[in-house]
């Protein structure tokens, strides 16, 4: 049992994400009521232990499929949104009924990326969730599929759960899925593939191990779980990917047992504004920097200067959030950029003193100031 895992025993505030594959029967795609009942019993018992619990639940579209007697997801967005609207009510009714049997009160919360992109909405969402927890209520959260469009859609509940974990300053995030965790290869096709019990650093090699999408009913594959892990650990949240079908899985994980794949948190919790910069705002592009620049940023927390930039990707404007990548394309930071992409291309590799000859208009010494930057490595 790893030392870092033992922190899970002390986790006071826990976000649990449950995927569609865990909530439904594999053959029919309809809701697995026995598993849902067991999940809610475990969540209620965690609350009885004195823990605060937030549930991020998939399954609205699957519940709609079952209600309408359909065998598979339709192809068009309006049809999917219609099924989500039907299924959301069905799913919440089931949750509410079973939670009530264990003496617990739940509250439905629908979020979109738009709630995270604007700072006041980010704070409002945070305050509402914290108020529910203070009342002893369990928030049950899903993305608002009924009204979401691609521009404001988070896209999967793995990333949504990580954003929620940062919103509420969670101690732990547990992703319940239909596989045991992250493997060295695809266990269905590679007999030598083995489960990785702990990943301290999400390297490009680790990302290559993650395959494509999961089941026919779900949207999140292993890659979205790694994206969620990046968000969580950098916000000071321990994360576990674990099998949702395993009996007493939540109780055992929070006892510190070696189940699934564990991602230990980086040391410090980010301040609320820093969390918003890193995880609330949409990423509009990438900036690749040289080794010296990466070293200065990571060791000294230095601002990003144009002299250390090698290449940029994407079309962004001043005030957008971008990722900063090291030479091996590992993400080392995110931040709010002081120049648009066209201006930045003119000053790549140049010293600040040269900017007036290269640019018209306002000059900034830093491409990203350290106060508007969050280190991700």
BELHUZI-V489330 format. One record per helix or strand of 3 or more residues. SS is the DSSP state (H for helix, E for strand). FROM is the first residue (numbers start at 1). LEN is the number of residues. If there is no record, write none. Layout:
ss->(SS | SS)
from->(FROM | FROM)
len->(LEN | LEN)
//
This chain:
ss->(H | E | H | H | E | H | H | E | H | H | E | H | H | E | H | H | E | H | E | H | E | H | H | E | E | E | H | H | H | E)
from->(4 | 13 | 20 | 33 | 52 | 60 | 77 | 106 | 113 | 119 | 138 | 150 | 157 | 172 | 204 | 222 | 238 | 249 | 261 | 272 | 283 | 291 | 306 | 309 | 321 | 331 | 341 | 352 | 370 | 373)
len->(7 | 6 | 4 | 16 | 6 | 9 | 25 | 6 | 5 | 16 | 6 | 3 | 11 | 6 | 6 | 13 | 6 | 5 | 3 | 9 | 7 | 10 | 3 | 5 | 5 | 6 | 7 | 7 | 3 | 3)
//
